[in-house]
Amino acid sequence: MSYKPDGQVKYIVIHYSATAVEDDVSADDIDRMHKRRGFRKIGYHWYIRKSGSIEMGRDLSQPGRFEVGAHSKGENSISVGICFEGGVRKGAMNAGFDSRTPAQTRAMIELIDKMLERFPGAVVRGHRDMPGAATQCPGFDATAWWDEVQRKRNARPWWLTLINSLLKGFRK
């Protein structure tokens, strides 16, 4: 088990699991798949189910350091990986697409926000956008998507931002 200081994280890498959207696949299932491929355990730090529930993968529980993942060859020691369930169909297992449910998308935004609090300055990228990656994962342009999320946030009226921040305080 290898750990690195949080300050080394430069990327939050978005993945799909490349499992059929027709199936229900848990983080434990991915863990078993990755072990069969020779990994020590699941390669991602977070796994988001179609329901929007978030399951933990690699260890992020220790303040100030993170367990190195196995999700983006060449960048594992400088990134954390978030994977969403799905990305392919049974009839087209080699044709990836953006299969995120609305619940997955909401959970992903919340999780990225939390990861950016912990890893300030990290950049959100899709696996396909990482150096040396030869993949279509995650099936959409994660950089453009995250930029659009940020743009919409910045376009909110001041009073809505105030209400959201007040509500956030009550949810804690």
Short mmCIF file of the C-alpha atoms (twelve columns), coordinates in Angstrom:
data_MODEL
# 
_entry.id   MODEL 
# 
loop_
_atom_site.group_PDB 
_atom_site.id 
_atom_site.type_symbol 
_atom_site.label_atom_id 
_atom_site.label_alt_id 
_atom_site.label_comp_id 
_atom_site.label_asym_id 
_atom_site.label_seq_id 
_atom_site.Cartn_x 
_atom_site.Cartn_y 
_atom_site.Cartn_z 
_atom_site.pdbx_PDB_model_num 
ATOM 1   C CA . MET A 1   0.000   0.000   0.000   1 
ATOM 2   C CA . SER A 2   1.529   3.253   -1.145  1 
ATOM 3   C CA . TYR A 3   0.501   6.690   0.122   1 
ATOM 4   C CA . LYS A 4   1.397   10.163  -1.120  1 
ATOM 5   C CA . PRO A 5   0.866   13.615  0.388   1 
ATOM 6   C CA . ASP A 6   -2.381  15.342  -0.573  1 
ATOM 7   C CA . GLY A 7   -0.387  18.220  -2.059  1 
ATOM 8   C CA . GLN A 8   0.712   15.980  -4.933  1 
ATOM 9   C CA . VAL A 9   -2.822  15.622  -6.345  1 
ATOM 10  C CA . LYS A 10  -3.032  17.527  -9.613  1 
ATOM 11  C CA . TYR A 11  -6.009  15.732  -11.202 1 
ATOM 12  C CA . ILE A 12  -9.423  14.383  -10.359 1 
ATOM 13  C CA . VAL A 13  -9.913  11.781  -13.072 1 
ATOM 14  C CA . ILE A 14  -13.418 10.750  -14.151 1 
ATOM 15  C CA . HIS A 15  -14.014 7.187   -15.362 1 
ATOM 16  C CA . TYR A 16  -16.828 4.870   -16.314 1 
ATOM 17  C CA . SER A 17  -16.688 1.255   -15.175 1 
ATOM 18  C CA . ALA A 18  -17.159 -0.104  -18.729 1 
ATOM 19  C CA . THR A 19  -19.884 -2.356  -17.358 1 
ATOM 20  C CA . ALA A 20  -23.250 -2.761  -19.048 1 
ATOM 21  C CA . VAL A 21  -25.870 -0.252  -17.937 1 
ATOM 22  C CA . GLU A 22  -28.349 -3.138  -17.838 1 
ATOM 23  C CA . ASP A 23  -26.394 -4.733  -14.960 1 
ATOM 24  C CA . ASP A 24  -26.047 -3.736  -11.321 1 
ATOM 25  C CA . VAL A 25  -22.359 -3.548  -10.476 1 
ATOM 26  C CA . SER A 26  -21.026 -2.561  -7.056  1 
ATOM 27  C CA . ALA A 27  -17.611 -1.373  -5.944  1 
ATOM 28  C CA . ASP A 28  -17.093 -4.870  -4.505  1 
ATOM 29  C CA . ASP A 29  -17.752 -6.305  -7.979  1 
ATOM 30  C CA . ILE A 30  -15.201 -3.908  -9.489  1 
ATOM 31  C CA . ASP A 31  -12.760 -4.853  -6.729  1 
ATOM 32  C CA . ARG A 32  -13.074 -8.528  -7.712  1 
ATOM 33  C CA . MET A 33  -12.668 -7.671  -11.422 1 
ATOM 34  C CA . HIS A 34  -9.563  -5.611  -10.738 1 
ATOM 35  C CA . LYS A 35  -8.039  -8.330  -8.555  1 
ATOM 36  C CA . ARG A 36  -8.565  -10.845 -11.387 1 
ATOM 37  C CA . ARG A 37  -6.618  -8.406  -13.611 1 
ATOM 38  C CA . GLY A 38  -3.733  -8.422  -11.120 1 
ATOM 39  C CA . PHE A 39  -4.519  -5.258  -9.149  1 
ATOM 40  C CA . ARG A 40  -4.122  -5.378  -5.384  1 
ATOM 41  C CA . LYS A 41  -7.669  -3.998  -5.050  1 
ATOM 42  C CA . ILE A 42  -10.122 -1.667  -6.790  1 
ATOM 43  C CA . GLY A 43  -8.205  1.013   -8.663  1 
ATOM 44  C CA . TYR A 44  -10.560 3.951   -8.083  1 
ATOM 45  C CA . HIS A 45  -10.983 6.053   -4.963  1 
ATOM 46  C CA . TRP A 46  -14.732 6.514   -5.400  1 
ATOM 47  C CA . TYR A 47  -17.449 4.581   -7.229  1 
ATOM 48  C CA . ILE A 48  -20.856 6.084   -7.995  1 
ATOM 49  C CA . ARG A 49  -23.773 3.705   -8.502  1 
ATOM 50  C CA . LYS A 50  -26.641 4.417   -10.913 1 
ATOM 51  C CA . SER A 51  -28.762 5.282   -7.861  1 
ATOM 52  C CA . GLY A 52  -26.299 8.048   -6.967  1 
ATOM 53  C CA . SER A 53  -24.968 6.208   -3.922  1 
ATOM 54  C CA . ILE A 54  -21.233 6.599   -3.469  1 
ATOM 55  C CA . GLU A 55  -18.992 3.691   -2.477  1 
ATOM 56  C CA . MET A 56  -15.400 4.052   -1.327  1 
ATOM 57  C CA . GLY A 57  -12.535 2.380   -3.129  1 
ATOM 58  C CA . ARG A 58  -8.925  3.293   -2.411  1 
ATOM 59  C CA . ASP A 59  -8.193  4.857   0.971   1 
ATOM 60  C CA . LEU A 60  -8.768  8.582   1.423   1 
ATOM 61  C CA . SER A 61  -9.527  8.397   5.147   1 
ATOM 62  C CA . GLN A 62  -6.159  9.619   6.385   1 
ATOM 63  C CA . PRO A 63  -5.803  13.391  6.672   1 
ATOM 64  C CA . GLY A 64  -2.980  14.764  4.582   1 
ATOM 65  C CA . ARG A 65  -2.297  11.661  2.509   1 
ATOM 66  C CA . PHE A 66  -4.057  9.489   -0.045  1 
ATOM 67  C CA . GLU A 67  -3.593  5.919   -1.177  1 
ATOM 68  C CA . VAL A 68  -2.189  5.796   -4.691  1 
ATOM 69  C CA . GLY A 69  -4.798  4.445   -7.075  1 
ATOM 70  C CA . ALA A 70  -4.589  2.244   -10.159 1 
ATOM 71  C CA . HIS A 71  -6.860  4.081   -12.565 1 
ATOM 72  C CA . SER A 72  -4.762  6.271   -14.876 1 
ATOM 73  C CA . LYS A 73  -1.412  4.791   -15.824 1 
ATOM 74  C CA . GLY A 74  1.354   7.323   -15.370 1 
ATOM 75  C CA . GLU A 75  -0.724  9.685   -13.221 1 
ATOM 76  C CA . ASN A 76  -1.819  7.496   -10.299 1 
ATOM 77  C CA . SER A 77  0.561   9.170   -7.843  1 
ATOM 78  C CA . ILE A 78  -0.795  12.628  -8.730  1 
ATOM 79  C CA . SER A 79  -4.510  11.923  -9.072  1 
ATOM 80  C CA . VAL A 80  -7.644  10.540  -7.490  1 
ATOM 81  C CA . GLY A 81  -10.123 8.524   -9.519  1 
ATOM 82  C CA . ILE A 82  -13.913 8.789   -9.513  1 
ATOM 83  C CA . CYS A 83  -15.720 6.085   -11.450 1 
ATOM 84  C CA . PHE A 84  -19.395 5.885   -12.335 1 
ATOM 85  C CA . GLU A 85  -21.233 2.615   -12.896 1 
ATOM 86  C CA . GLY A 86  -21.998 1.870   -16.537 1 
ATOM 87  C CA . GLY A 87  -20.683 3.390   -19.729 1 
ATOM 88  C CA . VAL A 88  -21.492 0.588   -22.172 1 
ATOM 89  C CA . ARG A 89  -24.468 -1.509  -23.308 1 
ATOM 90  C CA . LYS A 90  -24.607 -5.307  -23.425 1 
ATOM 91  C CA . GLY A 91  -25.046 -5.237  -27.196 1 
ATOM 92  C CA . ALA A 92  -22.120 -2.834  -27.711 1 
ATOM 93  C CA . MET A 93  -19.491 -3.467  -25.054 1 
ATOM 94  C CA . ASN A 94  -16.796 -1.623  -27.044 1 
ATOM 95  C CA . ALA A 95  -18.815 1.535   -27.657 1 
ATOM 96  C CA . GLY A 96  -18.622 3.726   -24.589 1 
ATOM 97  C CA . PHE A 97  -21.139 6.470   -23.939 1 
ATOM 98  C CA . ASP A 98  -22.241 8.859   -21.219 1 
ATOM 99  C CA . SER A 99  -24.705 6.701   -19.309 1 
ATOM 100 C CA . ARG A 100 -24.775 8.803   -16.142 1 
ATOM 101 C CA . THR A 101 -28.150 9.009   -14.488 1 
ATOM 102 C CA . PRO A 102 -29.281 12.335  -13.048 1 
ATOM 103 C CA . ALA A 103 -28.562 10.892  -9.578  1 
ATOM 104 C CA . GLN A 104 -25.021 9.939   -10.632 1 
ATOM 105 C CA . THR A 105 -24.418 13.386  -12.072 1 
ATOM 106 C CA . ARG A 106 -25.603 15.107  -8.876  1 
ATOM 107 C CA . ALA A 107 -23.472 12.783  -6.736  1 
ATOM 108 C CA . MET A 108 -20.466 13.365  -9.001  1 
ATOM 109 C CA . ILE A 109 -20.768 17.147  -8.695  1 
ATOM 110 C CA . GLU A 110 -21.001 16.927  -4.892  1 
ATOM 111 C CA . LEU A 111 -18.069 14.520  -4.731  1 
ATOM 112 C CA . ILE A 112 -15.890 16.637  -7.018  1 
ATOM 113 C CA . ASP A 113 -16.677 19.671  -4.872  1 
ATOM 114 C CA . LYS A 114 -15.519 17.767  -1.774  1 
ATOM 115 C CA . MET A 115 -12.390 16.554  -3.545  1 
ATOM 116 C CA . LEU A 116 -11.571 20.107  -4.641  1 
ATOM 117 C CA . GLU A 117 -11.881 21.261  -1.022  1 
ATOM 118 C CA . ARG A 118 -9.355  18.613  -0.033  1 
ATOM 119 C CA . PHE A 119 -7.175  18.976  -3.132  1 
ATOM 120 C CA . PRO A 120 -7.359  22.686  -4.034  1 
ATOM 121 C CA . GLY A 121 -6.057  23.436  -7.476  1 
ATOM 122 C CA . ALA A 122 -6.687  19.925  -8.810  1 
ATOM 123 C CA . VAL A 123 -8.074  19.837  -12.340 1 
ATOM 124 C CA . VAL A 124 -11.061 17.705  -13.372 1 
ATOM 125 C CA . ARG A 125 -10.293 15.544  -16.418 1 
ATOM 126 C CA . GLY A 126 -11.747 12.541  -18.147 1 
ATOM 127 C CA . HIS A 127 -9.572  9.439   -18.309 1 
ATOM 128 C CA . ARG A 128 -9.362  9.866   -22.100 1 
ATOM 129 C CA . ASP A 129 -7.791  13.309  -21.611 1 
ATOM 130 C CA . MET A 130 -4.885  12.082  -19.527 1 
ATOM 131 C CA . PRO A 131 -1.424  11.826  -21.127 1 
ATOM 132 C CA . GLY A 132 -0.848  8.422   -22.642 1 
ATOM 133 C CA . ALA A 133 -4.461  7.283   -22.282 1 
ATOM 134 C CA . ALA A 134 -5.845  5.358   -25.261 1 
ATOM 135 C CA . THR A 135 -9.474  5.105   -24.202 1 
ATOM 136 C CA . GLN A 136 -12.895 6.617   -24.775 1 
ATOM 137 C CA . CYS A 137 -13.553 6.551   -21.015 1 
ATOM 138 C CA . PRO A 138 -15.624 8.210   -19.521 1 
ATOM 139 C CA . GLY A 139 -17.746 8.476   -22.669 1 
ATOM 140 C CA . PHE A 140 -18.079 12.276  -22.547 1 
ATOM 141 C CA . ASP A 141 -15.867 15.350  -22.447 1 
ATOM 142 C CA . ALA A 142 -15.417 15.643  -18.678 1 
ATOM 143 C CA . THR A 143 -13.381 18.839  -18.930 1 
ATOM 144 C CA . ALA A 144 -16.063 20.645  -20.954 1 
ATOM 145 C CA . TRP A 145 -18.799 19.245  -18.690 1 
ATOM 146 C CA . TRP A 146 -17.074 20.485  -15.512 1 
ATOM 147 C CA . ASP A 147 -16.386 23.872  -17.112 1 
ATOM 148 C CA . GLU A 148 -20.120 24.119  -17.898 1 
ATOM 149 C CA . VAL A 149 -21.044 23.177  -14.308 1 
ATOM 150 C CA . GLN A 150 -18.769 25.975  -13.093 1 
ATOM 151 C CA . ARG A 151 -20.103 28.453  -15.655 1 
ATOM 152 C CA . LYS A 152 -23.710 27.782  -14.588 1 
ATOM 153 C CA . ARG A 153 -22.772 28.216  -10.936 1 
ATOM 154 C CA . ASN A 154 -21.116 31.519  -11.635 1 
ATOM 155 C CA . ALA A 155 -24.195 32.683  -13.561 1 
ATOM 156 C CA . ARG A 156 -26.539 32.165  -10.587 1 
ATOM 157 C CA . PRO A 157 -28.223 35.260  -9.204  1 
ATOM 158 C CA . TRP A 158 -26.539 36.544  -6.042  1 
ATOM 159 C CA . TRP A 159 -29.636 35.831  -3.941  1 
ATOM 160 C CA . LEU A 160 -29.736 32.156  -5.003  1 
ATOM 161 C CA . THR A 161 -26.076 31.753  -4.069  1 
ATOM 162 C CA . LEU A 162 -26.849 33.288  -0.667  1 
ATOM 163 C CA . ILE A 163 -29.810 30.952  -0.078  1 
ATOM 164 C CA . ASN A 164 -27.750 27.906  -1.104  1 
ATOM 165 C CA . SER A 165 -24.925 28.830  1.254   1 
ATOM 166 C CA . LEU A 166 -27.382 29.376  4.108   1 
ATOM 167 C CA . LEU A 167 -29.032 26.028  3.433   1 
ATOM 168 C CA . LYS A 168 -25.637 24.344  3.268   1 
ATOM 169 C CA . GLY A 169 -24.967 25.516  6.823   1 
ATOM 170 C CA . PHE A 170 -28.211 23.942  8.026   1 
ATOM 171 C CA . ARG A 171 -27.426 20.588  6.360   1 
ATOM 172 C CA . LYS A 172 -24.188 20.094  8.288   1 
# 
